[in-house]
Each structure stands twice: as structure tokens, then as C-alpha cells.
Amino acid sequence: MSKQENYQIRRSQRARRARIVVTADKVEVVAPLRMPEKQIQQFMHAKQAWIESAKNKVQRHVDSSVSFAPESYQQGAKIPYLGESYLLQIEFGQHTQIRIDFFQSFIVYVPEKFKKMYSGTALNEQIRLAIIHWMGQAAAKQAQKTIDQFAPLYQLSPRSISIKTQKSRWGSCGIHNDINLNWLLILAPAEVFEYVVVHELCHIQQRNHSAAFWALVARHCPGYEQQRRWLKKYGASLMLGL
């Protein structure tokens, strides 16, 4: 990926023409592998008015949208997980590191010594990072569960599954059928998580977004359009993370 003054270029083997992706934190142009940079610059220049309009629309959406992250990671905070909010409980004890259990609420076991080691804000950050780590592991388990359910239906088996931190993408399927998923999806409803996994599975057979691709997605997830609408409505807020 190369970077210009006010946008990034991402080359894609699947791209047949240039397209622009505007998110809360960047402008990206997805271009075919052999498209000259001069042609990309001309394309972006011609689309400046559209880009500014899209950036304003995204910003308005972010400004007016709800935050998935709690204001702080203290006793009684609400933590999002699979489309629901769960109470955060903090228990201090003789532990060596922060440990998290989940059963109808998030119970965070914090070493007693952390009270002396960290200020209130710093301790909040330690708990936040521990929850993010837990969420990544939960996302990996949820992804494997979903793939085990859907992959055998049409022999759409990935070579590998990776959970990553991504700023503008929910998932991707590489040329060798390696699937990458954004861990933030674990905060969304289970149906949305399932849709993104199925979406990437279907790219194993259909390497584009043709009618045949969407028909394959619909066979697995008949209500996928509803999940797409959810991501369009709340995706910008979700991308802000915890």
C-alpha cells in the first residue's frame, strides 16, 4: 500500500476499476494492480467533490452515533459483547496478572499490587487492554465455530483464520484462502459476525462481488442484507473500538 498526501492507495488483484473507500480516519483508493499512479491521481482529482461529501457524511455519522466503548473501565461499567451489554465487575486479590471470566457479566480479577503500581487512569488502561485481549480470543473461537458450521455446506474451507486489528475492513480472503477478521466484530450482534465470516468464506469460490457471489452468500445467510444495513449504520462507531 502506498500513501499520498491525503489518501492511501491499496492495490487489489480483484479490482477491475478504481474505487474509493472513505472511513472515519482515512481516504483509501482501491486500484487494479497495473493501474498507473498518474491515472489514480487523475481519478482522485476528479472525485474531490464526492470525497469531501463522503467525508462530511461519515463525520456526521460518527458525531451523532453511539459509542460502543464505556466511559471508563471501573466497577459497574457496561461492556459490549455480541450485540449486548454486560456489567463489569472488578475483584482484587492475590493474582499475578489480570484474569477475566465471563458468565452473564465480565469479572476481572486484578492483582492487589496493581493498586500501588498504577494510578486510577493507568489501572483503567490495564483493564481495558486485558478486555481487548480477551475479546480477540473470543473472536477467534466465534470465527472457528461459524466456519465449522458453514464451511462444509459448499466445501468452502479456508487455509487459515487470523483475528486482526483493522481500521477500515471487517474481513478479507487472500488468494490462498487465508481469512482475516477484525476482532471488533465480536462486539456486534452474533448475526453480523456470522454474516462477515460467511461473506469471506464465499470469496473462496467467488473472488468478486458479482451476482453469483451474493447468491452464494444468500444461500448461507438469507437475511444478510439486514446485517449489511447494521454495519452501515453502526460500523463507523464500531471501528472506534474500546
RODO-2510 file (C-alpha; in nm, 4 decimals, decimal comma):
residues 242
     n   res          X          Y          Z
     1     m     0,0000     0,0000     0,0000
     2     s     0,1390     0,3417    -0,0920
     3     k     0,0444     0,6697     0,0699
     4     q    -0,0276     1,0021    -0,0980
     5     e    -0,0626     1,3448     0,0631
     6     n    -0,4288     1,2985     0,1615
     7     y    -0,5193     0,9414     0,0664
     8     q    -0,3786     0,5903     0,0586
     9     i    -0,3524     0,3540    -0,2384
    10     r    -0,4244    -0,0152    -0,1930
    11     r    -0,3588    -0,2450    -0,4881
    12     s    -0,6036    -0,5313    -0,5312
    13     q    -0,5857    -0,8288    -0,7613
    14     r    -0,9660    -0,8457    -0,7594
    15     a    -1,0212    -0,4799    -0,8524
    16     r    -1,1260    -0,4209    -1,2103
    17     r    -1,1503    -0,0448    -1,1706
    18     a    -1,0551     0,2105    -0,9083
    19     r    -1,2942     0,2714    -0,6188
    20     i    -1,2781     0,4983    -0,3157
    21     v    -1,3319     0,3958     0,0453
    22     v    -1,3913     0,6769     0,2972
    23     t    -1,3798     0,5926     0,6682
    24     a    -1,3598     0,7951     0,9888
    25     d    -0,9795     0,8055     0,9840
    26     k    -0,8695     0,7872     0,6207
    27     v    -0,9452     0,8024     0,2490
    28     e    -0,8339     0,4983     0,0508
    29     v    -0,8429     0,4233    -0,3195
    30     v    -0,8527     0,0547    -0,4128
    31     a    -0,6934     0,0195    -0,7554
    32     p    -0,6097    -0,2620    -1,0004
    33     l    -0,2525    -0,3914    -0,9812
    34     r    -0,1422    -0,2356    -1,3110
    35     m    -0,3215     0,0965    -1,2921
    36     p    -0,0587     0,3762    -1,3235
    37     e    -0,0301     0,6134    -1,0273
    38     k    -0,0771     0,9116    -1,2579
    39     q    -0,4136     0,7702    -1,3652
    40     i    -0,5057     0,7160    -0,9999
    41     q    -0,4153     1,0775    -0,9213
    42     q    -0,6359     1,1985    -1,2067
    43     f    -0,9193     0,9777    -1,0825
    44     m    -0,8884     1,1124    -0,7285
    45     h    -0,8707     1,4716    -0,8512
    46     a    -1,1918     1,4237    -1,0495
    47     k    -1,3622     1,2767    -0,7414
    48     q    -1,2632     1,5513    -0,4957
    49     a    -1,6143     1,6880    -0,4569
    50     w    -1,7537     1,3396    -0,3950
    51     i    -1,4752     1,2627    -0,1455
    52     e    -1,5421     1,5781     0,0575
    53     s    -1,9130     1,4999     0,0628
    54     a    -1,8429     1,1412     0,1758
    55     k    -1,6024     1,2601     0,4484
    56     n    -1,8615     1,5038     0,5819
    57     k    -2,1265     1,2331     0,5801
    58     v    -1,9001     0,9911     0,7694
    59     q    -1,8081     1,2589     1,0238
    60     r    -2,1728     1,3493     1,0832
    61     h    -2,2466     0,9821     1,1348
    62     v    -1,9604     0,9439     1,3826
    63     d    -2,0565     1,2611     1,5702
    64     s    -2,4177     1,1509     1,6104
    65     s    -2,3598     0,7807     1,6699
    66     v    -2,3409     0,5949     1,9962
    67     s    -2,0093     0,4833     2,1381
    68     f    -1,9520     0,1139     2,1968
    69     a    -1,6770     0,1866     2,4483
    70     p    -1,7624     0,2614     2,8121
    71     e    -1,6527     0,5977     2,9536
    72     s    -1,4191     0,4151     3,1922
    73     y    -1,3330     0,0604     3,2946
    74     q    -1,4459     0,0828     3,6529
    75     q    -1,6836    -0,1208     3,8647
    76     g    -2,0316    -0,1200     3,7090
    77     a    -1,9294    -0,0167     3,3562
    78     k    -2,1168    -0,1751     3,0659
    79     i    -1,9048    -0,3819     2,8243
    80     p    -2,0387    -0,4638     2,4742
    81     y    -2,0183    -0,8258     2,3585
    82     l    -2,2053    -0,9984     2,0718
    83     g    -2,4606    -0,7196     2,0493
    84     e    -2,5423    -0,6994     2,4218
    85     s    -2,4068    -0,5004     2,7165
    86     y    -2,2719    -0,6764     3,0241
    87     l    -2,1797    -0,5460     3,3675
    88     l    -1,8112    -0,5121     3,4536
    89     q    -1,7164    -0,6451     3,7978
    90     i    -1,3672    -0,5924     3,9378
    91     e    -1,2258    -0,8110     4,2118
    92     f    -0,8834    -0,7531     4,3667
    93     g    -0,6874    -1,0492     4,5001
    94     q    -0,3558    -1,2282     4,5183
    95     h    -0,3249    -1,2842     4,1451
    96     t    -0,0084    -1,2493     3,9392
    97     q    -0,1819    -1,0946     3,6386
    98     i    -0,5224    -0,9725     3,5259
    99     r    -0,7630    -1,2571     3,4501
   100     i    -1,1127    -1,2373     3,3029
   101     d    -1,4111    -1,4684     3,3413
   102     f    -1,7400    -1,4241     3,1624
   103     f    -2,0767    -1,5545     3,2778
   104     q    -2,3640    -1,3088     3,2408
   105     s    -2,1098    -1,0392     3,3303
   106     f    -1,7387    -0,9661     3,2892
   107     i    -1,5493    -1,0459     3,6079
   108     v    -1,1992    -0,9008     3,6024
   109     y    -0,9605    -1,0369     3,8638
   110     v    -0,6920    -0,7756     3,9277
   111     p    -0,3730    -0,8282     4,1305
   112     e    -0,3887    -0,6383     4,4602
   113     k    -0,0415    -0,4960     4,3935
   114     f    -0,1777    -0,3070     4,0913
   115     k    -0,3424    -0,0592     4,3313
   116     k     0,0051     0,0669     4,4224
   117     m     0,1613     0,0207     4,0798
   118     y    -0,0956     0,2169     3,8793
   119     s    -0,2953     0,5354     3,9200
   120     g    -0,6709     0,5253     3,8559
   121     t    -0,6323     0,6150     3,4881
   122     a    -0,3421     0,3747     3,4351
   123     l    -0,5302     0,0925     3,6066
   124     n    -0,8279     0,1605     3,3813
   125     e    -0,5978     0,1219     3,0832
   126     q    -0,4621    -0,2101     3,2097
   127     i    -0,8161    -0,3430     3,2457
   128     r    -0,9107    -0,2103     2,9016
   129     l    -0,6141    -0,3849     2,7374
   130     a    -0,6955    -0,7103     2,9188
   131     i    -1,0552    -0,6937     2,7933
   132     i    -0,9369    -0,6282     2,4361
   133     h    -0,7075    -0,9307     2,4579
   134     w    -0,9975    -1,1418     2,5867
   135     m    -1,2192    -1,0158     2,3035
   136     g    -0,9597    -1,1183     2,0443
   137     q    -0,9544    -1,4710     2,1813
   138     a    -1,3351    -1,4785     2,1903
   139     a    -1,3462    -1,3611     1,8279
   140     a    -1,1145    -1,6465     1,7248
   141     k    -1,3408    -1,9021     1,8948
   142     q    -1,6548    -1,7490     1,7434
   143     a    -1,4959    -1,7476     1,3977
   144     q    -1,3965    -2,1133     1,4204
   145     k    -1,7443    -2,2060     1,5429
   146     t    -1,9039    -2,0246     1,2485
   147     i    -1,6664    -2,1749     0,9943
   148     d    -1,7261    -2,5250     1,1311
   149     q    -2,0978    -2,4645     1,0791
   150     f    -2,0930    -2,3178     0,7272
   151     a    -1,7734    -2,4304     0,5503
   152     p    -1,8862    -2,7914     0,4865
   153     l    -2,2097    -2,6836     0,3136
   154     y    -2,0356    -2,5834    -0,0094
   155     q    -1,6795    -2,7020     0,0604
   156     l    -1,5562    -2,3504     0,1360
   157     s    -1,2681    -2,4293     0,3689
   158     p    -1,0098    -2,1576     0,4443
   159     r    -0,6417    -2,2396     0,4779
   160     s    -0,6126    -2,0282     0,7913
   161     i    -0,8072    -1,7833     1,0072
   162     s    -0,6473    -1,4761     1,1654
   163     i    -0,8000    -1,2220     1,4027
   164     k    -0,6536    -0,8768     1,3488
   165     t    -0,6877    -0,5126     1,4460
   166     q    -0,8022    -0,3309     1,1333
   167     k    -0,9021     0,0319     1,0920
   168     s    -1,1229     0,0113     0,7838
   169     r    -1,2036    -0,3501     0,6994
   170     w    -1,4204    -0,6138     0,8630
   171     g    -1,2624    -0,9067     0,6853
   172     s    -1,0702    -1,0284     0,3840
   173     c    -0,9939    -1,3501     0,1987
   174     g    -0,6468    -1,3814     0,0439
   175     i    -0,5540    -1,5526    -0,2812
   176     h    -0,4536    -1,8649    -0,0857
   177     n    -0,7861    -1,8698     0,1038
   178     d    -0,6460    -1,7186     0,4229
   179     i    -0,9248    -1,5360     0,6032
   180     n    -0,8601    -1,2284     0,8178
   181     l    -1,1272    -1,0939     1,0518
   182     n    -1,1484    -0,7731     1,2535
   183     w    -1,1705    -0,8540     1,6263
   184     l    -1,4149    -0,5647     1,6737
   185     l    -1,6835    -0,7804     1,5129
   186     i    -1,7141    -0,9658     1,8451
   187     l    -1,8830    -0,6511     1,9817
   188     a    -2,1533    -0,6663     1,7114
   189     p    -2,4586    -0,8951     1,7194
   190     a    -2,3782    -1,2614     1,6546
   191     e    -2,5724    -1,2473     1,3259
   192     v    -2,3468    -0,9677     1,1995
   193     f    -2,0329    -1,1597     1,2981
   194     e    -2,1731    -1,4668     1,1211
   195     y    -2,2505    -1,2669     0,8055
   196     v    -1,8951    -1,1303     0,7745
   197     v    -1,7452    -1,4788     0,8181
   198     v    -1,9819    -1,6220     0,5550
   199     h    -1,9031    -1,3265     0,3259
   200     e    -1,5323    -1,4093     0,3355
   201     l    -1,5962    -1,7849     0,3019
   202     c    -1,7913    -1,7208    -0,0171
   203     h    -1,4908    -1,5372    -0,1639
   204     i    -1,3130    -1,8743    -0,1703
   205     q    -1,5458    -1,9694    -0,4558
   206     q    -1,6332    -1,6246    -0,5939
   207     r    -1,3426    -1,3753    -0,5997
   208     n    -1,5597    -1,0726    -0,6663
   209     h    -1,8907    -0,9174    -0,5668
   210     s    -2,0857    -1,0431    -0,8653
   211     a    -2,4471    -1,1577    -0,8628
   212     a    -2,3181    -1,5141    -0,8282
   213     f    -2,1263    -1,4137    -0,5152
   214     w    -2,4278    -1,2537    -0,3469
   215     a    -2,6440    -1,5510    -0,4420
   216     l    -2,3945    -1,7778    -0,2651
   217     v    -2,3990    -1,5527     0,0433
   218     a    -2,7802    -1,5626     0,0407
   219     r    -2,7803    -1,9435     0,0422
   220     h    -2,5895    -1,9360     0,3713
   221     c    -2,7459    -1,6205     0,5192
   222     p    -3,0903    -1,5481     0,3734
   223     g    -3,1143    -1,2299     0,5824
   224     y    -2,7661    -1,0981     0,5046
   225     e    -2,8988    -0,7609     0,3799
   226     q    -3,0182    -0,6802     0,7304
   227     q    -2,6678    -0,7457     0,8671
   228     r    -2,5149    -0,5254     0,5967
   229     r    -2,7515    -0,2452     0,6985
   230     w    -2,6423    -0,2862     1,0607
   231     l    -2,2779    -0,2436     0,9618
   232     k    -2,3587     0,0627     0,7518
   233     k    -2,5462     0,2199     1,0430
   234     y    -2,3111     0,1342     1,3289
   235     g    -1,9857     0,0395     1,1553
   236     a    -1,8182     0,3800     1,1948
   237     s    -1,8857     0,3766     1,5693
   238     l    -1,7718     0,0164     1,5995
   239     m    -1,4444     0,0972     1,4246
   240     l    -1,3601     0,3417     1,7054
   241     g    -1,3060     0,0355     1,9248
   242     l    -1,2950     0,0040     2,3024
***
